[in-house]
Amino acid sequence: MPPPQESWTDRHTIRALIGIGFVALFTGLIAQAAEMVEAWGGELEGRRRGARRLFAEAGCDLGLIFGCDKHGQAFRYLTNFEPLLGDMWLLLGDDLRCFLTFQWQIIEARALSGIDQWDAQFDPVPLVVDAVRESGVRRVGAVGLDRMPMRAYQAILTGIRGLELVDLDASYALLRRCKSPFEIELLREAARLTDEMLDAERTQMRVGARETEIAAALAAIPLSVGGECAFVDAMTPLTPGVTQKATRLLLGLD
């Protein structure tokens, strides 16, 4: 007896269920991000008030915070978000506006930051120049000048006649070093996880153990609570293609 053939209705029912599953997953991620924003809401507002006060005390009418790949801490401090790739810009005045190199994370960025105004294009510098020009300010406090490309720096100064950029990196760094009770609790939790990872490392260390095995055991701990392991690649030697690939496979990163 031939096996029953899948009908057109069955195929489309399956596709519909899969689609519903993806929608449910996406909705769940957004809901999770919304819960995080609620938990972080007061903290972010406090940080932004402190930053506005810092810029005002420096005689600046607007704050411009820049970040780039792997160096987005100053940006993330006020947005609770850092893109995986590309540059990031934040204009901090009465309102907040953000600009990215890529647009595919904007929905996530809005959910995590509570900021509505996000724009992106492959070269976001013209967007930044237009936004600063539209604000009408002439003295802007800048954070991230040490990482800002010279081309972007020159484009801002030449694109807006009479604009003054004031380097506030040092003052902003001092602001970030003063931790709130909320941050102190997070630091304690991070320290607890670090201790747990060190204990796991001691347990895994034995004659004949591979670095990839130890890396996998350590990374599982922060990953299990929704975090990241920032030093996996640093732990393993970059033997051309082989060891690094094995590490990523062990961790489920590929």
Secondary structure by P-SEA (a helix, b strand, c coil): cccccccaaaaaaaaaaaaaaaaaaaaaaaaaaaaaaaaaaaaaaaaaaaaaaaaaaacccbbbbbbcccccccccccccccccbbbbbbbbccbbbbbcccccaaaaaaaacccccccccccaaaaaaaaaaaacccbbbbcccccccaaaaaaaaaaccbbbbbbaaaaaaaaaacccaaaaaaaaaaaaaaaaaaaaaaaaccccccaaaaaaaaaaaaaaacccccccccccccccccaaaaaaaaaccc
